[in-house]
Amino acid sequence: MDTANNEKKRAALEAVKEIKDGMIIGLGTGSTAYYAIHAVAELIKQGMNLKTVPTSEQTKQMSVELGIRWLTSTVLIL
């Protein structure tokens, strides 16, 4: 892994440390978000209760593959 990707991964993992049980979080899009989304999936596997909102179809598909449940914008508005 090159230096830029190492820094992106480190930044993503630091951000994920701020996530607390019961939060609603946005799942971003892009190379840094990739690392964060995988870390969020691990938190959920460990029992953390999170609700997520994907920011793109690509992120939504990744969340499905990783077992992350998400809300739709319709649910958030209501």
Backbone as ProteinMPNN parsed JSONL, in Angstrom:
{"seq_chain_A": "MDTANNEKKRAALEAVKEIKDGMIIGLGTGSTAYYAIHAVAELIKQGMNLKTVPTSEQTKQMSVELGIRWLTSTVLIL", "coords_chain_A": {"N_chain_A": [[0.861, -1.174, 0.0], [0.615, 2.2, -0.853], [1.967, 5.381, 0.318], [0.021, 7.463, 0.264], [-2.403, 6.027, 0.304], [-2.096, 4.701, 2.735], [-2.254, 6.86, 4.489], [-4.85, 7.722, 3.974], [-6.278, 5.504, 4.883], [-5.564, 5.557, 7.599], [-6.68, 8.031, 8.351], [-9.399, 7.475, 7.931], [-9.834, 5.421, 9.815], [-9.35, 6.787, 12.185], [-11.471, 8.598, 12.148], [-13.632, 6.834, 12.386], [-13.356, 6.018, 14.984], [-14.746, 7.895, 16.405], [-17.375, 7.228, 16.272], [-20.338, 6.332, 17.892], [-22.42, 4.002, 19.698], [-25.721, 3.596, 18.497], [-25.831, 5.771, 16.811], [-26.708, 7.661, 13.844], [-25.195, 7.525, 10.835], [-23.49, 8.904, 8.009], [-22.488, 7.227, 5.102], [-19.85, 7.729, 3.248], [-18.443, 8.426, -0.049], [-15.835, 7.26, -2.058], [-12.196, 6.868, -1.992], [-11.139, 7.112, 0.625], [-13.424, 6.798, 2.148], [-13.973, 4.144, 1.611], [-12.272, 2.655, 3.315], [-13.289, 3.496, 5.782], [-15.923, 2.547, 5.68], [-15.559, -0.221, 5.678], [-14.498, -0.459, 8.253], [-16.687, 0.396, 9.768], [-18.437, -1.684, 9.201], [-17.166, -3.692, 10.628], [-17.505, -2.751, 13.258], [-20.27, -3.044, 13.497], [-20.499, -5.821, 13.247], [-19.366, -6.475, 15.652], [-21.376, -5.838, 17.343], [-22.307, -3.228, 17.604], [-24.939, -0.898, 17.388], [-25.976, 0.685, 14.669], [-27.281, 3.113, 12.416], [-27.301, 3.776, 8.998], [-26.625, 5.947, 6.2], [-26.195, 5.738, 2.884], [-24.182, 7.495, 0.468], [-24.132, 7.165, -2.233], [-24.894, 5.033, -5.053], [-22.883, 3.171, -5.394], [-21.742, 3.087, -2.839], [-23.947, 2.183, -1.429], [-24.213, -0.416, -2.506], [-21.791, -1.545, -1.631], [-22.254, -1.476, 1.118], [-24.347, -3.288, 1.357], [-23.035, -5.646, 0.598], [-21.283, -5.876, 2.737], [-22.931, -6.288, 4.853], [-24.146, -4.143, 6.104], [-26.806, -2.339, 7.32], [-29.061, 0.121, 5.999], [-30.636, 3.354, 5.926], [-33.245, 4.924, 4.025], [-33.55, 8.04, 2.262], [-36.181, 8.81, 2.388], [-37.138, 7.644, 4.742], [-35.696, 9.129, 6.585], [-36.739, 11.699, 6.221], [-39.358, 11.436, 7.064]], "CA_chain_A": [[0.0, 0.0, 0.0], [1.452, 3.385, -0.923], [1.852, 6.348, 1.415], [-1.27, 8.162, 0.207], [-3.454, 5.11, 0.768], [-1.897, 4.495, 4.173], [-2.785, 8.038, 5.181], [-6.313, 7.687, 3.84], [-6.767, 4.475, 5.799], [-5.391, 6.045, 8.964], [-7.687, 9.078, 8.569], [-10.707, 6.824, 8.031], [-9.919, 4.691, 11.084], [-9.466, 7.794, 13.251], [-12.853, 9.108, 12.102], [-14.529, 5.787, 12.869], [-13.239, 5.977, 16.451], [-15.704, 8.853, 16.963], [-18.73, 6.67, 16.146], [-20.893, 5.781, 19.134], [-23.591, 3.14, 19.559], [-27.006, 4.258, 18.312], [-25.727, 6.914, 15.904], [-27.021, 7.611, 12.419], [-23.99, 8.038, 10.181], [-23.408, 8.893, 6.554], [-21.424, 6.42, 4.504], [-19.376, 8.533, 2.13], [-18.041, 7.842, -1.311], [-14.455, 7.55, -2.42], [-11.164, 5.949, -1.527], [-11.033, 7.155, 2.087], [-14.666, 6.216, 2.667], [-13.851, 2.695, 1.48], [-11.69, 2.142, 4.559], [-14.222, 3.778, 6.874], [-17.079, 1.659, 5.558], [-15.132, -1.536, 6.165], [-14.363, -0.368, 9.709], [-18.054, 0.457, 10.286], [-18.956, -3.053, 9.125], [-16.573, -4.44, 11.742], [-18.195, -2.304, 14.478], [-21.596, -3.661, 13.5], [-20.285, -7.242, 13.539], [-19.046, -6.561, 17.076], [-22.587, -5.594, 18.099], [-22.725, -1.83, 17.677], [-26.194, -0.609, 16.71], [-25.835, 1.901, 13.872], [-28.117, 3.328, 11.236], [-26.433, 4.437, 8.042], [-27.185, 6.525, 4.983], [-25.176, 5.739, 1.837], [-24.205, 8.703, -0.349], [-24.141, 6.828, -3.658], [-25.263, 3.651, -5.352], [-21.691, 2.36, -5.145], [-21.642, 2.914, -1.39], [-25.071, 1.328, -1.035], [-23.872, -1.794, -2.881], [-20.741, -1.998, -0.717], [-22.854, -1.708, 2.431], [-25.089, -4.546, 1.258], [-22.052, -6.73, 0.577], [-20.647, -5.959, 4.049], [-23.94, -6.544, 5.871], [-24.524, -2.9, 6.782], [-28.173, -1.901, 7.016], [-29.098, 1.559, 5.779], [-31.913, 4.051, 5.835], [-33.441, 5.698, 2.806], [-33.822, 9.441, 2.555], [-37.597, 8.899, 2.727], [-37.265, 7.326, 6.165], [-35.132, 10.248, 7.342], [-37.64, 12.843, 6.135], [-40.55, 11.148, 7.854]], "C_chain_A": [[0.904, 1.234, 0.0], [1.144, 4.373, 0.202], [0.5, 7.048, 1.427], [-2.393, 7.274, 0.72], [-3.31, 4.804, 2.25], [-2.474, 5.657, 4.97], [-4.304, 8.098, 5.102], [-6.915, 6.668, 4.809], [-6.669, 4.948, 7.237], [-6.433, 7.117, 9.298], [-9.074, 8.462, 8.755], [-10.864, 6.126, 9.377], [-10.008, 5.648, 12.27], [-10.882, 8.352, 13.303], [-13.826, 8.096, 12.689], [-14.464, 5.658, 14.388], [-14.241, 6.902, 17.132], [-17.141, 8.331, 16.937], [-19.134, 6.013, 17.456], [-22.141, 4.96, 18.824], [-24.86, 3.978, 19.435], [-26.982, 5.428, 17.345], [-26.311, 6.606, 14.532], [-25.823, 8.251, 11.737], [-24.123, 7.975, 8.667], [-22.251, 8.015, 6.115], [-21.008, 7.125, 3.226], [-19.005, 7.722, 0.908], [-16.59, 8.205, -1.569], [-13.478, 6.626, -1.732], [-10.99, 5.969, -0.011], [-12.263, 6.522, 2.724], [-14.634, 4.696, 2.598], [-13.331, 2.078, 2.78], [-12.634, 2.348, 5.74], [-15.403, 2.813, 6.849], [-16.726, 0.252, 6.029], [-14.988, -1.539, 7.689], [-15.739, -0.304, 10.371], [-18.671, -0.944, 10.265], [-18.421, -3.887, 10.28], [-17.227, -4.042, 13.068], [-19.556, -2.977, 14.608], [-21.489, -5.148, 13.816], [-19.988, -7.464, 15.021], [-20.241, -6.201, 17.962], [-23.03, -4.152, 18.212], [-23.979, -1.633, 16.843], [-26.055, 0.732, 15.995], [-26.871, 1.919, 12.771], [-27.261, 4.141, 10.278], [-27.219, 4.967, 6.85], [-26.075, 6.545, 3.934], [-25.314, 6.98, 0.947], [-24.212, 8.424, -1.848], [-24.597, 5.387, -3.834], [-24.085, 2.713, -5.095], [-21.541, 2.074, -3.655], [-22.76, 2.021, -0.878], [-24.752, -0.132, -1.331], [-22.801, -2.352, -1.951], [-21.334, -2.312, 0.65], [-23.659, -3.006, 2.442], [-24.123, -5.727, 1.345], [-21.411, -6.951, 1.952], [-21.642, -6.19, 5.19], [-24.351, -5.323, 6.676], [-25.933, -2.52, 6.341], [-28.179, -0.389, 6.863], [-30.529, 2.076, 5.714], [-32.022, 4.708, 4.464], [-33.705, 7.147, 3.192], [-35.288, 9.644, 2.91], [-37.814, 8.634, 4.206], [-36.769, 8.495, 7.002], [-36.059, 11.452, 7.342], [-38.857, 12.648, 7.02], [-40.165, 11.156, 9.294]], "O_chain_A": [[1.858, 1.3, 0.775], [0.173, 4.207, 0.94], [-0.104, 7.21, 2.488], [-3.241, 7.726, 1.489], [-4.313, 4.661, 2.949], [-3.109, 5.455, 6.005], [-4.964, 8.486, 6.067], [-7.922, 6.931, 5.465], [-7.604, 4.756, 8.015], [-7.001, 7.118, 10.391], [-9.831, 8.878, 9.632], [-11.914, 6.229, 10.01], [-10.676, 5.344, 13.259], [-11.431, 8.556, 14.386], [-14.748, 8.47, 13.415], [-15.434, 5.226, 15.009], [-14.554, 6.716, 18.308], [-18.029, 8.945, 17.528], [-18.376, 5.243, 18.047], [-22.825, 5.189, 17.826], [-25.052, 4.946, 20.171], [-28.027, 6.023, 17.084], [-26.396, 5.451, 14.117], [-25.475, 9.395, 12.031], [-24.791, 7.096, 8.124], [-21.166, 8.061, 6.695], [-21.74, 7.114, 2.236], [-19.22, 6.512, 0.84], [-16.173, 9.337, -1.323], [-13.864, 5.722, -0.992], [-10.717, 4.926, 0.582], [-12.159, 5.8, 3.716], [-15.216, 4.03, 3.454], [-13.886, 1.099, 3.278], [-12.761, 1.474, 6.598], [-15.828, 2.321, 7.895], [-17.523, -0.392, 6.711], [-15.325, -2.529, 8.339], [-15.935, -0.894, 11.434], [-19.351, -1.338, 11.213], [-19.149, -4.702, 10.848], [-17.477, -4.901, 13.913], [-19.943, -3.423, 15.689], [-22.302, -5.68, 14.572], [-20.319, -8.511, 15.576], [-20.141, -6.249, 19.188], [-24.039, -3.874, 18.859], [-24.076, -2.139, 15.724], [-26.021, 1.785, 16.633], [-27.283, 0.877, 12.261], [-26.578, 5.08, 10.687], [-28.316, 4.502, 6.539], [-25.109, 7.294, 4.08], [-26.423, 7.455, 0.702], [-24.29, 9.356, -2.648], [-24.674, 4.624, -2.871], [-24.273, 1.589, -4.63], [-21.245, 0.946, -3.261], [-22.542, 1.194, 0.008], [-24.996, -0.998, -0.491], [-22.89, -3.504, -1.526], [-20.961, -3.305, 1.275], [-23.647, -3.737, 3.432], [-24.366, -6.687, 2.076], [-21.04, -8.074, 2.293], [-21.249, -6.278, 6.353], [-24.846, -5.447, 7.796], [-26.215, -2.397, 5.149], [-27.4, 0.309, 7.513], [-31.481, 1.331, 5.481], [-31.014, 5.009, 3.825], [-34.048, 7.433, 4.339], [-35.612, 10.563, 3.662], [-38.596, 9.331, 4.853], [-37.367, 8.815, 8.029], [-36.161, 12.155, 8.348], [-39.33, 13.592, 7.653], [-41.011, 10.936, 10.161]]}, "name": "protein", "num_of_chains": 1, "seq": "MDTANNEKKRAALEAVKEIKDGMIIGLGTGSTAYYAIHAVAELIKQGMNLKTVPTSEQTKQMSVELGIRWLTSTVLIL"}
